[in-house]
Amino acid sequence: MVDPNYDFLKDRNAKNREIYWDDVYAHELINPAPYDGLLVSMSAVRKKDGINAGRVKYAIKEEQRLLRDGIRKFLRLDTEYLKDRIIMGDCGAFAYVKNKEPLFSPLEVAEFYEDAGFTHGISPDHIIFRMDESNPAKGSLTTDEKYRYEISQNHAEEFLKLVRQKKYPFEPIGAVQGWSPKSISESAKNLESMGYEYLAIGGLVPLNARQIKVVLRSLKDVLKTTTKLHLLGFAKAEEIHEFQDFNIYSFDSSSPLIRAFKDSKSNYYSPKNGKGLIYYSAIRIPQPNENSKLLQGIKKGLYSPEILLEKEKLSLKLLREFDKKLSNKDDVIESVLDYLEYQLDGSSKDDQRKQRELKDTQVHLERTLTDCPWKTCECPICKQVGVEVIIFRGNNRNRRRGFHNLYVYKNYLNSLGIH
């Protein structure tokens, strides 16, 4: 979420802002929404011993409100034009991937989906981080890998029985795990035989595009054409056009959003003339009191906070003037690189690495400032905040850039005929 009334010039939130009540989601800033639905992990909502604390995103009072109001109202997907959007739930197995046992039982997960009002719910699983294309026999697995495979199968069976017995209204999706293309296809076939008509394929995040295709071919050979497939955490989202022959019904990906502030250089999506996407680096002008490298430099006595504030202020001023054609590109680049030198001085990098980063940054700055992609973008984010969207600085800019990326990516999917 972002503060819709954030003051970019003063870098402060709106007065008396209350985060949940005043902040907005991407689908409230961009119409039509830049996604067909949302996936929410149980482990991001519910605290439980054994879950990595960083994985829990919701406070207890937020979980209580979610269950009381229902997830559709909580996520503000209850308006007329959003009321039919999918809200899919999964157990969030990454949060307990290092644990021997899964942390949520089929009953806990099914009741959570029912209480919250999800439209679709994925059976609880346990991730297997192995992909051997030689299709080794089950006997070659470690005891832990065997257990993860078996517990995922058993939980899927128990989960489906619960959904049917209690007549829960959400559509059940069977989570598929395996250690090879053959084992994944066998797992999927077993779940299909149990009665699942919708399957979620797990363990794809670390795989490259070629490996994922091998897995999908093995599934295509054994599953009914009517069985729907969901790809969990599909990290190859930009290559989706290569996967159109594999009966994929849906996929989830946080890549367009996350790359806005976690990727080292590809932070801003832009449509390529003709077909595809191109990527630009955001311009990093950090706040001195929030940047660890700058704070470290101050502690070391390398420079004063006052000097950093001057460098920061000058970089922002020149970039905003450049956007209005009141300053030139070279002055902006010089100022941003000068400020970057102070950041690098506060880091532990040697001189060679510092010089390489300065050179790489100069190349990226030159490209971004030559093309100025935010000036021609038609998305509501770029139209509203202009040059601020390309500045890598704080959540309100970085998340907005992520929202922009979602908009561009959704339009890209639509151009491929994917809806």
ZAVEXDREN-605065 format. One record per residue: residue in one letter; x, y, z of N, C-alpha, C in turn. Coordinates in steps of 0.02 Angstrom, whole numbers, padded with zeros to 5 digits, always signed. Last residue first. Layout:
AXYZXYZXYZ/...
REM end
This chain:
H-00278-00673-01042-00324-00636-00998-00343-00681-00939/I-00174-00650-01175-00179-00686-01112-00222-00645-01064/G-00140-00589-01291-00203-00624-01290-00213-00666-01228/L-00033-00511-01283-00020-00579-01305-00085-00620-01310/S-00084-00398-01228-00062-00394-01298-00047-00463-01327/N-00102-00441-01097-00161-00430-01139-00142-00427-01213/L+00031-00439-01055-00006-00502-01058-00066-00496-01105/Y+00053-00300-01062+00093-00345-01103+00058-00412-01110/N-00033-00256-00963-00046-00236-01033-00007-00281-01082/K+00035-00310-00854-00033-00333-00870-00051-00315-00942/Y+00155-00235-00859+00156-00307-00870+00087-00335-00888/V+00109-00106-00831+00143-00120-00894+00141-00195-00910/Y+00057-00129-00701+00015-00101-00755+00045-00119-00823/L+00170-00170-00632+00113-00215-00638+00067-00193-00695/N+00246-00053-00640+00270-00114-00673+00213-00164-00682/H+00169+00032-00559+00178+00047-00630+00199-00016-00668/F+00192-00032-00438+00123-00029-00465+00125-00015-00540/G+00329-00004-00426+00306-00073-00431+00236-00077-00459/R+00321+00133-00409+00355+00107-00469+00336+00033-00480/R+00259+00131-00286+00223+00159-00343+00254+00135-00409/R+00364+00080-00211+00304+00040-00220+00262+00066-00278/N+00455+00190-00220+00474+00123-00244+00413+00078-00256/R+00387+00299-00161+00409+00301-00231+00419+00229-00258/N+00357+00251-00035+00305+00283-00074+00323+00293-00147/N+00477+00195+00020+00421+00153-00001+00371+00187-00047/G+00635+00267-00038+00578+00259+00007+00519+00222-00024/R+00693+00281-00193+00698+00318-00130+00633+00308-00090/F+00735+00307-00348+00739+00250-00301+00749+00279-00232/I+00634+00388-00461+00682+00398-00406+00678+00339-00358/I+00534+00374-00550+00598+00346-00570+00652+00353-00516/V+00428+00442-00495+00422+00369-00502+00488+00336-00519/E+00453+00577-00505+00463+00545-00439+00462+00469-00445/V+00416+00622-00630+00485+00600-00621+00497+00565-00554/G+00245+00589-00603+00298+00608-00649+00366+00580-00632/V+00130+00566-00532+00190+00587-00494+00250+00603-00538/Q+00025+00544-00629+00013+00581-00567+00077+00608-00536/K+00077+00473-00735+00041+00535-00749+00033+00578-00687/C+00127+00362-00669+00173+00409-00701+00140+00475-00716/I+00003+00307-00624+00057+00323-00578+00103+00376-00608/P-00077+00280-00736-00098+00332-00688-00042+00353-00640/C+00020+00261-00889-00010+00234-00827-00027+00290-00779/E+00081+00300-01004+00011+00318-00996-00019+00294-00931/C+00243+00370-01027+00201+00317-01000+00130+00342-00987/T+00327+00469-01065+00281+00444-01116+00235+00390-01090/K+00402+00496-00952+00369+00552-00986+00317+00528-01037/W+00466+00382-00911+00408+00404-00872+00369+00460-00906/P+00580+00369-00993+00520+00329-01007+00458+00351-00969/C+00701+00442-01042+00649+00471-00999+00582+00434-01007/D+00813+00417-01123+00747+00394-01146+00689+00425-01106/T+00917+00478-01052+00911+00490-01124+00840+00473-01147/L+00906+00429-00924+00894+00501-00935+00890+00520-01009/T+00935+00293-00943+00871+00314-00914+00855+00386-00931/R+01067+00300-00999+01011+00269-01035+00944+00293-01010/E+01138+00363-00896+01138+00391-00964+01078+00364-01003/L+01122+00273-00791+01094+00341-00787+01087+00372-00856/H+01195+00164-00839+01123+00157-00827+01089+00225-00824/V+01324+00219-00843+01294+00191-00904+01218+00187-00896/Q+01343+00252-00708+01344+00305-00758+01310+00281-00823/T+01344+00125-00650+01289+00172-00635+01285+00228-00686/D+01465+00076-00699+01402+00044-00717+01343+00090-00706/K+01554+00166-00635+01551+00162-00708+01486+00131-00732/L+01530+00139-00501+01520+00207-00526+01513+00206-00603/E+01566+00004-00496+01497+00023-00483+01482+00093-00508/R+01704+00015-00523+01660-00023-00569+01587-00005-00559/Q+01747+00087-00413+01752+00117-00480+01708+00081-00530/K+01721-00008-00312+01689+00058-00311+01689+00090-00380/R+01807-00111-00347+01735-00122-00349+01696-00056-00349/Q+01929-00045-00325+01913-00072-00391+01838-00083-00399/D+01927-00013-00188+01927+00040-00238+01907+00015-00307/D+01810-00123-00100+01877-00097-00116+01872-00047-00174/K+01672-00095+00013+01699-00114-00053+01769-00085-00063/S+01600-00066+00123+01662-00104+00134+01694-00124+00068/S+01539+00106+00122+01532+00034+00115+01599+00000+00127/G+01562+00240+00121+01537+00211+00184+01529+00136+00182/D+01598+00259-00009+01650+00270+00043+01628+00239+00109/L+01475+00243-00070+01526+00191-00078+01582+00197-00027/Q+01415+00364-00036+01385+00301-00014+01436+00244-00017/Y+01498+00453-00102+01494+00456-00029+01464+00391-00001/E+01471+00417-00233+01538+00407-00207+01538+00409-00130/L+01339+00460-00249+01353+00388-00244+01422+00375-00216/Y+01359+00596-00265+01325+00572-00204+01337+00497-00194/D+01419+00590-00391+01455+00620-00335+01425+00597-00268/L+01315+00537-00466+01377+00498-00457+01418+00524-00399/V+01225+00644-00459+01205+00579-00432+01267+00535-00420/S+01301+00746-00525+01278+00754-00456+01261+00687-00424/E+01321+00693-00654+01378+00712-00612+01358+00716-00539/I+01187+00679-00697+01231+00621-00690+01290+00636-00644/V+01147+00814-00700+01113+00765-00658+01158+00706-00645/D+01233+00865-00796+01235+00892-00728+01202+00844-00679/D+01193+00794-00910+01260+00784-00883+01266+00809-00812/K+01062+00843-00937+01073+00774-00916+01141+00764-00883/N+01027+01010-00874+01045+00961-00925+01062+00893-00894/S+00876+01098-00826+00945+01079-00816+00962+01025-00867/L+00750+01118-00868+00783+01176-00839+00856+01160-00820/K+00656+01024-00906+00701+01052-00958+00736+01116-00934/K+00593+00961-00807+00559+01021-00833+00601+01057-00886/D+00685+00866-00777+00619+00843-00799+00579+00901-00830/F+00784+00946-00727+00795+00913-00792+00728+00890-00821/E+00730+00979-00605+00738+01032-00655+00748+01002-00724/R+00738+00854-00544+00672+00884-00555+00675+00941-00606/L+00878+00841-00543+00837+00793-00579+00767+00822-00593/L+00919+00949-00464+00940+00946-00534+00897+00897-00574/K+00859+00914-00339+00844+00978-00372+00860+00974-00447/L+00919+00792-00307+00847+00796-00317+00828+00859-00357/S+01053+00835-00296+01034+00783-00344+00960+00785-00359/L+01045+00930-00191+01066+00951-00258+01045+00900-00311/K+01008+00850-00082+00964+00905-00104+00981+00927-00176/E+01120+00766-00070+01053+00739-00083+01008+00792-00113/K+01220+00859-00039+01226+00817-00099+01158+00789-00119/E+01170+00911+00081+01182+00955+00024+01185+00915-00041/L+01169+00799+00162+01106+00833+00148+01112+00879+00087/L+01306+00774+00169+01262+00726+00135+01195+00758+00117/I+01349+00882+00245+01373+00874+00176+01328+00828+00137/E+01284+00855+00367+01268+00916+00330+01290+00911+00257/P+01343+00740+00418+01274+00736+00393+01255+00796+00350/S+01514+00728+00359+01463+00752+00406+01394+00744+00376/Y+01629+00589+00338+01594+00650+00316+01540+00668+00365/L+01694+00492+00409+01717+00507+00341+01687+00572+00314/G+01666+00437+00532+01693+00505+00530+01718+00525+00462/K+01600+00321+00544+01673+00316+00535+01706+00384+00534/K+01470+00367+00547+01498+00337+00608+01574+00332+00604/I+01458+00406+00413+01454+00457+00466+01486+00430+00530/G+01464+00281+00351+01515+00330+00337+01517+00386+00389/Q+01347+00224+00399+01411+00195+00419+01468+00244+00407/L+01254+00304+00335+01257+00305+00408+01323+00277+00434/L+01278+00264+00204+01291+00333+00224+01297+00339+00300/K+01239+00130+00212+01307+00147+00192+01325+00218+00214/S+01103+00136+00248+01152+00105+00294+01224+00123+00276/N+00995+00269+00242+01040+00228+00202+01096+00201+00245/E+00924+00360+00313+00894+00293+00305+00938+00246+00265/N+00978+00484+00315+00964+00454+00380+00933+00385+00375/P+00988+00518+00177+01048+00504+00217+01034+00468+00283/Q+00890+00438+00057+00889+00485+00113+00947+00469+00160/P+00960+00411-00109+00934+00391-00044+00932+00447+00007/I+00933+00403-00260+00950+00462-00220+00923+00449-00150/R+00950+00316-00402+00955+00308-00330+00979+00373-00296/I+00840+00293-00526+00895+00338-00506+00897+00341-00430/A+00812+00131-00599+00789+00190-00562+00850+00230-00540/S+00847+00069-00759+00869+00076-00689+00838+00138-00659/Y+00726-00014-00863+00770+00042-00847+00789+00040-00773/Y+00685-00132-00990+00692-00114-00919+00742-00057-00911/I+00555-00186-01101+00623-00163-01089+00625-00135-01018/L+00457-00318-01173+00469-00267-01122+00542-00247-01122/G+00355-00359-01319+00402-00371-01265+00407-00313-01217/K+00344-00287-01480+00325-00340-01433+00377-00347-01379/G+00332-00138-01532+00318-00202-01564+00296-00251-01512/N+00438-00066-01419+00404-00054-01482+00395-00121-01518/K+00408-00123-01254+00453-00117-01311+00412-00105-01374/P+00353-00039-01108+00338-00081-01166+00387-00069-01223/S+00450-00048-00959+00423-00007-01013+00408-00052-01072/Y+00485-00049-00785+00463-00084-00845+00436-00033-00896/Y+00618-00021-00682+00561+00012-00713+00545-00022-00779/N+00729-00091-00637+00678-00070-00589+00614-00043-00620/S+00861-00170-00655+00798-00172-00695+00739-00156-00650/K+00967-00164-00560+00965-00118-00616+00899-00116-00655/S+00949-00244-00448+01006-00197-00448+01002-00147-00505/D+00789-00261-00372+00834-00276-00426+00889-00223-00429/K+00706-00208-00276+00756-00257-00255+00805-00276-00310/F+00610-00121-00323+00654-00097-00269+00704-00149-00244/A+00551-00178-00434+00552-00105-00430+00600-00081-00376/R+00542-00312-00412+00601-00288-00448+00606-00212-00447/I+00417-00326-00352+00477-00330-00311+00538-00302-00347/L+00325-00315-00461+00321-00271-00402+00388-00268-00366/P+00361-00416-00551+00356-00346-00574+00356-00296-00516/S+00363-00534-00458+00422-00507-00491+00415-00434-00515/S+00267-00605-00402+00279-00540-00370+00336-00504-00406/S+00146-00705-00479+00215-00681-00480+00219-00613-00446/D+00049-00847-00521+00060-00787-00479+00134-00769-00482/F-00062-00905-00650+00003-00905-00616+00006-00843-00571/S-00176-01014-00738-00160-00955-00698-00089-00961-00671/Y-00179-01114-00833-00240-01076-00821-00225-01012-00784/I-00087-01186-00959-00083-01149-00896-00146-01106-00889/N-00065-01272-01067-00129-01276-01031-00125-01241-00963/F+00050-01248-01142+00052-01297-01087-00011-01297-01043/D+00076-01153-01236+00052-01218-01261+00046-01270-01205/Q+00134-01039-01184+00063-01036-01201+00034-01104-01225/F+00260-01008-01147+00226-01061-01110+00152-01068-01128/E+00317-00899-01201+00347-00963-01219+00310-01022-01189/H+00254-00793-01141+00235-00808-01210+00263-00875-01234/I+00320-00777-01020+00257-00814-01021+00235-00833-01091/E+00434-00714-00984+00439-00763-01038+00375-00803-01045/E+00408-00637-00875+00419-00602-00938+00423-00649-00998/A+00401-00735-00773+00339-00703-00797+00349-00669-00865/K+00473-00829-00705+00490-00815-00775+00432-00779-00809/A+00429-00863-00581+00479-00810-00585+00499-00792-00656/F+00287-00901-00513+00316-00908-00580+00364-00851-00593/G+00224-00947-00393+00285-00906-00393+00322-00911-00458/L+00147-01087-00461+00160-01049-00400+00226-01012-00405/L+00036-01101-00588+00108-01103-00575+00123-01057-00516/H-00103-01205-00608-00079-01142-00581-00005-01149-00567/L-00206-01286-00725-00141-01282-00692-00127-01210-00670/K-00351-01391-00739-00320-01324-00740-00254-01325-00701/T-00402-01519-00842-00371-01503-00777-00334-01437-00783/T-00440-01550-00969-00485-01507-00931-00456-01487-00863/T-00351-01640-01018-00348-01572-01046-00392-01524-01008/K-00277-01737-00889-00333-01723-00933-00326-01651-00959/L-00100-01779-00889-00161-01749-00861-00216-01741-00913/V+00013-01828-00956-00025-01873-00912-00092-01845-00887/D+00077-01734-01036+00073-01804-01060+00025-01847-01019/K+00083-01620-00962+00038-01620-01020+00027-01691-01044/L+00185-01652-00874+00117-01646-00849+00067-01651-00906/S+00295-01647-00958+00279-01711-00924+00208-01710-00896/R+00291-01514-00994+00280-01565-01045+00261-01631-01013/L+00322-01454-00871+00255-01444-00900+00240-01494-00956/V+00456-01493-00855+00406-01513-00806+00336-01509-00837/V+00513-01428-00965+00518-01502-00960+00465-01528-00912/K+00487-01296-00931+00455-01325-00990+00457-01401-00989/I+00572-01282-00823+00499-01277-00812+00462-01307-00871/Q+00695-01291-00887+00675-01343-00839+00600-01342-00827/R+00693-01172-00964+00697-01238-00997+00674-01294-00950/A+00690-01071-00866+00634-01080-00912+00635-01149-00945/N+00752-01136-00708+00754-01093-00766+00698-01111-00814/L+00697-01140-00536+00708-01171-00601+00713-01120-00657/P+00661-01089-00411+00732-01090-00429+00747-01117-00499/V+00512-01096-00421+00549-01033-00413+00623-01037-00433/L+00444-01215-00422+00467-01188-00486+00514-01128-00479/G+00378-01278-00315+00449-01292-00326+00479-01263-00389/G+00212-01327-00374+00260-01294-00331+00332-01310-00349/I+00067-01303-00460+00132-01335-00466+00184-01295-00425/A-00095-01339-00420-00044-01287-00414+00024-01321-00413/L-00242-01387-00510-00180-01406-00476-00131-01347-00476/Y-00407-01436-00518-00363-01376-00521-00301-01393-00480/E-00481-01540-00488-00487-01516-00557-00442-01455-00570/Y-00462-01683-00388-00444-01614-00401-00452-01597-00475/G-00484-01816-00365-00542-01775-00381-00526-01702-00393/M-00384-01907-00359-00421-01894-00297-00484-01854-00310/S-00330-01895-00486-00370-01955-00471-00410-01947-00406/E-00258-01778-00466-00314-01777-00514-00360-01837-00501/L-00162-01827-00380-00209-01777-00356-00270-01771-00403/N-00096-01915-00468-00127-01941-00406-00180-01892-00381/K-00047-01825-00561-00096-01876-00582-00132-01904-00522/A+00045-01755-00483-00012-01720-00512-00067-01769-00532/S+00137-01857-00457+00102-01824-00402+00039-01790-00427/E+00180-01882-00586+00146-01935-00549+00107-01906-00491/S+00240-01760-00617+00183-01782-00656+00145-01837-00621/I+00341-01762-00520+00292-01709-00519+00230-01729-00558/S+00415-01872-00561+00382-01875-00496+00329-01820-00490/K+00460-01826-00688+00418-01886-00683+00380-01888-00616/P+00540-01714-00655+00481-01707-00698+00433-01766-00691/S+00576-01722-00477+00595-01733-00547+00532-01722-00589/W+00524-01712-00353+00597-01702-00358+00622-01709-00430/G+00373-01622-00305+00410-01678-00332+00483-01662-00337/Q+00204-01568-00275+00275-01565-00262+00308-01627-00291/V+00056-01478-00293+00098-01531-00321+00171-01518-00304/A-00095-01448-00212-00025-01427-00218+00018-01486-00239/G-00255-01426-00280-00206-01473-00253-00135-01451-00265/I-00382-01320-00230-00327-01329-00278-00275-01374-00246/P-00557-01296-00214-00495-01325-00189-00444-01335-00246/E-00650-01149-00207-00628-01202-00252-00561-01230-00227/F-00758-01121-00064-00701-01104-00107-00682-01163-00150/P-00862-01167+00019-00879-01137-00045-00820-01122-00091/Y-00867-01328+00096-00838-01261+00094-00848-01232+00024/K-00926-01448+00142-00956-01409+00088-00933-01335+00089/K-00872-01537+00225-00899-01476+00257-00931-01429+00206/Q-00832-01634+00132-00875-01651+00188-00910-01591+00218/R-00749-01560+00043-00810-01592+00020-00859-01607+00077/V-00647-01516+00126-00684-01467+00086-00751-01496+00063/L-00599-01639+00175-00629-01589+00220-00672-01539+00182/K-00548-01697+00058-00603-01730+00094-00639-01680+00140/L-00445-01608+00029-00502-01614-00018-00562-01648+00016/F-00360-01631+00139-00387-01564+00127-00449-01569+00082/E-00319-01763+00121-00359-01745+00179-00395-01678+00169/E-00246-01748+00001-00303-01793+00004-00349-01776+00063/A-00147-01656+00038-00193-01640-00017-00255-01684-00015/H-00082-01727+00137-00118-01666+00155-00168-01647+00101/N-00024-01829+00060-00073-01845+00112-00115-01785+00132/Q+00064-01754-00022+00012-01796-00051-00044-01810+00000/S+00146-01697+00075+00110-01653+00028+00052-01691-00004/I+00199-01810+00134+00155-01767+00174+00116-01719+00130/E+00278-01861+00028+00221-01899+00054+00172-01855+00093/Y+00374-01760+00009+00332-01782-00046+00269-01816-00019/R+00432-01753+00135+00401-01693+00107+00354-01712+00049/Y+00485-01882+00147+00432-01860+00192+00395-01800+00164/K+00584-01881+00049+00528-01929+00045+00470-01905+00087/E+00667-01783+00103+00634-01772+00038+00575-01819+00029/D+00710-01846+00222+00673-01783+00225+00635-01770+00160/T+00782-01954+00175+00723-01966+00216+00679-01904+00218/T+00827-01925+00003+00841-01924+00075+00776-01937+00112/L+00805-02038-00138+00791-01977-00099+00816-01983-00028/S+00814-02154-00205+00875-02113-00202+00866-02051-00160/G+00689-02212-00209+00738-02239-00162+00801-02198-00156/K+00623-02156-00315+00609-02129-00249+00660-02152-00197/A+00739-02139-00452+00687-02174-00415+00680-02143-00346/P+00769-01993-00555+00790-02047-00511+00731-02078-00473/N+00764-01910-00679+00707-01946-00650+00729-02006-00607/S+00853-01824-00730+00865-01894-00745+00811-01940-00716/E+00825-01700-00680+00793-01717-00743+00807-01789-00765/D+00790-01655-00525+00836-01699-00560+00802-01725-00623/M+00775-01540-00411+00748-01553-00478+00801-01591-00517/R+00728-01493-00250+00770-01537-00291+00737-01546-00358/F+00660-01446-00130+00707-01407-00170+00755-01452-00207/I+00496-01459-00089+00554-01501-00106+00600-01460-00152/I+00388-01394+00037+00428-01384-00023+00486-01434-00029/H+00236-01456+00077+00303-01448+00105+00352-01448+00046/D+00066-01390+00086+00119-01433+00060+00184-01420+00097/P-00112-01378+00091-00047-01365+00123+00006-01415+00099/S-00203-01332-00059-00190-01379-00004-00121-01365+00025/I-00271-01172-00091-00222-01223-00109-00207-01267-00048/G-00428-01104-00135-00381-01121-00082-00337-01180-00101/H-00528-00967-00189-00489-01027-00206-00439-01040-00150/T-00592-00864-00125-00627-00897-00181-00594-00962-00200/F-00600-00842+00053-00562-00849-00009-00606-00880-00063/G-00652-00810+00182-00692-00800+00122-00653-00801+00057/A-00603-00834+00308-00584-00772+00275-00623-00758+00211/D-00656-00960+00339-00670-00903+00382-00656-00836+00348/E-00601-01038+00233-00673-01030+00241-00690-00968+00282/Y-00463-01028+00255-00491-01008+00191-00566-00994+00197/F-00460-01083+00386-00437-01015+00374-00466-00988+00308/E-00504-01212+00364-00545-01168+00405-00525-01095+00395/A-00396-01261+00288-00464-01259+00259-00509-01211+00298/V-00292-01249+00382-00289-01212+00319-00359-01205+00289/E-00331-01337+00485-00317-01266+00499-00321-01224+00435/L-00340-01458+00412-00399-01429+00444-00390-01355+00458/P-00208-01482+00370-00261-01471+00320-00323-01439+00350/S-00099-01384+00479-00133-01446+00460-00185-01431+00406/F+00054-01299+00467-00019-01295+00466-00049-01361+00443/L+00189-01324+00461+00163-01292+00521+00087-01289+00524/P+00273-01477+00418+00233-01419+00398+00200-01389+00460/E+00430-01519+00498+00358-01530+00488+00325-01467+00459/K+00559-01466+00495+00548-01536+00477+00475-01549+00459/N+00590-01305+00421+00563-01348+00474+00553-01419+00449/K+00624-01228+00316+00679-01260+00352+00655-01306+00408/V+00502-01175+00272+00538-01222+00229+00594-01259+00265/Y+00408-01090+00320+00431-01144+00365+00472-01196+00326/A+00386-00999+00220+00396-00973+00288+00421-01027+00336/F+00354-01069+00107+00422-01041+00112+00437-01017+00183/A+00218-01099+00115+00267-01149+00138+00338-01123+00143/G+00087-01039+00119+00149-01001+00127+00206-01044+00151/C-00035-01093+00093-00012-01098+00162+00052-01057+00174/D-00142-00984-00005-00098-01042+00004-00070-01040+00074/G-00288-00923-00089-00249-00932-00028-00202-00991-00034/M-00350-00799-00201-00323-00867-00190-00282-00869-00126/I-00475-00722-00266-00432-00713-00206-00411-00783-00185/I-00522-00656-00423-00500-00714-00384-00461-00690-00323/R-00654-00537-00440-00583-00554-00445-00567-00614-00399/D-00782-00490-00431-00773-00557-00460-00700-00578-00465/K-00776-00360-00384-00807-00412-00341-00799-00483-00368/L-00734-00251-00453-00682-00297-00427-00711-00358-00391/Y-00839-00170-00485-00799-00195-00541-00744-00244-00518/E-00898-00145-00357-00936-00177-00411-00890-00207-00464/T-00785-00189-00222-00822-00141-00264-00853-00178-00323/D-00706-00272-00149-00778-00282-00143-00819-00231-00183/L-00576-00270-00122-00595-00299-00187-00670-00311-00188/R-00512-00231-00006-00550-00182-00045-00560-00206-00118/L-00461-00321+00079-00417-00301+00024-00450-00250-00023/F-00574-00332+00161-00510-00311+00190-00463-00286+00136/K-00670-00384+00075-00679-00316+00101-00612-00289+00128/R-00610-00509+00055-00627-00466-00002-00635-00394+00020/I-00594-00569+00180-00535-00546+00144-00551-00501+00086/G-00694-00514+00316-00685-00554+00256-00630-00525+00214/D-00709-00452+00437-00739-00420+00379-00739-00464+00317/R-00645-00547+00522-00710-00518+00540-00746-00490+00478/L-00525-00576+00463-00572-00630+00474-00642-00604+00490/L-00468-00447+00461-00475-00486+00399-00528-00540+00407/R-00464-00416+00596-00508-00377+00552-00520-00415+00487/Q-00370-00511+00638-00438-00513+00666-00486-00474+00622/E-00259-00468+00567-00286-00534+00554-00358-00538+00579/E-00243-00344+00631-00258-00346+00559-00287-00414+00539/K-00210-00380+00759-00273-00343+00749-00293-00342+00676/I-00086-00441+00736-00143-00481+00759-00209-00445+00747/A-00015-00382+00579-00021-00381+00652-00083-00421+00672/Y+00059-00466+00442-00001-00436+00472+00004-00437+00548/K+00169-00532+00395+00160-00463+00375+00104-00428+00413/V+00289-00645+00426+00223-00625+00450+00214-00550+00439/R+00419-00661+00388+00368-00682+00340+00298-00659+00362/G+00502-00631+00491+00498-00583+00436+00444-00600+00386/A+00497-00746+00570+00460-00685+00591+00452-00635+00535/N+00465-00901+00508+00513-00847+00505+00476-00781+00519/I+00376-01005+00615+00374-00964+00555+00427-00910+00561/G+00386-01060+00739+00417-01097+00684+00417-01059+00619/D+00229-01018+00804+00298-01038+00819+00326-01079+00761/K+00138-00901+00709+00142-00968+00738+00215-00985+00749/K+00024-00782+00644+00085-00796+00682+00082-00866+00712/R-00047-00763+00488-00054-00794+00554+00013-00808+00585/V-00007-00700+00368-00062-00673+00408-00059-00698+00480/A+00085-00768+00302+00096-00696+00305+00045-00663+00351/S+00038-00897+00302+00095-00883+00345+00112-00808+00349/M-00060-00891+00204-00081-00897+00274-00023-00878+00321/S-00042-00778+00070-00016-00836+00106-00037-00834+00179/V-00144-00732-00062-00124-00716+00006-00101-00780+00041/L-00155-00667-00222-00141-00726-00183-00115-00704-00115/L-00281-00586-00320-00226-00583-00272-00218-00650-00237/G-00318-00549-00494-00333-00573-00427-00273-00566-00383/D-00275-00494-00609-00341-00526-00610-00362-00553-00542/Y-00202-00330-00610-00199-00402-00599-00270-00429-00597/P-00218-00191-00609-00163-00220-00647-00151-00294-00632/A-00387-00136-00633-00335-00162-00589-00281-00197-00629/P-00417-00006-00757-00431-00068-00722-00372-00094-00682/N-00351+00091-00630-00414+00062-00653-00411+00056-00730/I-00252+00115-00491-00251+00099-00562-00316+00064-00581/L-00274+00134-00358-00241+00188-00394-00246+00179-00470/E-00329+00018-00317-00366+00080-00302-00336+00140-00337/H-00242-00080-00348-00305-00080-00384-00350-00021-00367/A-00138-00053-00258-00128-00039-00329-00194-00035-00367/Y-00213+00019-00109-00183-00035-00147-00175-00013-00220/V-00180+00156+00006-00219+00123-00047-00177+00069-00081/D-00207+00229+00171-00166+00206+00116-00207+00165+00066/D-00305+00250+00270-00291+00303+00222-00250+00279+00161/W-00317+00134+00347-00377+00169+00326-00364+00220+00271/Y-00185+00089+00373-00234+00046+00339-00291+00086+00309/I-00120+00213+00426-00094+00172+00371-00149+00131+00337/E-00175+00372+00440-00181+00306+00472-00170+00254+00417/R-00111+00537+00450-00121+00476+00410-00127+00415+00455/N-00093+00666+00499-00142+00622+00532-00158+00559+00493/K-00036+00725+00341-00047+00737+00412-00103+00693+00438/A+00050+00614+00232-00005+00661+00245-00015+00667+00320/N+00230+00596+00247+00162+00572+00238+00111+00626+00253/R+00363+00678+00158+00327+00662+00219+00256+00638+00202/D+00450+00752+00069+00461+00682+00090+00428+00667+00157/K+00426+00870+00011+00447+00872+00081+00463+00803+00109/L+00395+00822-00116+00444+00876-00109+00470+00881-00038/F+00296+00726-00097+00361+00706-00122+00414+00760-00113/D+00182+00685+00015+00213+00747-00009+00285+00730-00031/Y+00047+00574-00012+00116+00584+00008+00145+00647-00024/N-00081+00532-00027-00071+00603-00018+00001+00619+00004/P-00085+00395-00031-00105+00431-00092-00092+00506-00088/D+00036+00290+00024-00002+00348+00047-00021+00389-00015/V+00016+00118-00024+00052+00182-00024+00006+00236+00002/M+00042-00059+00000+00000+00000+00000+00044+00062+00000/
REM end
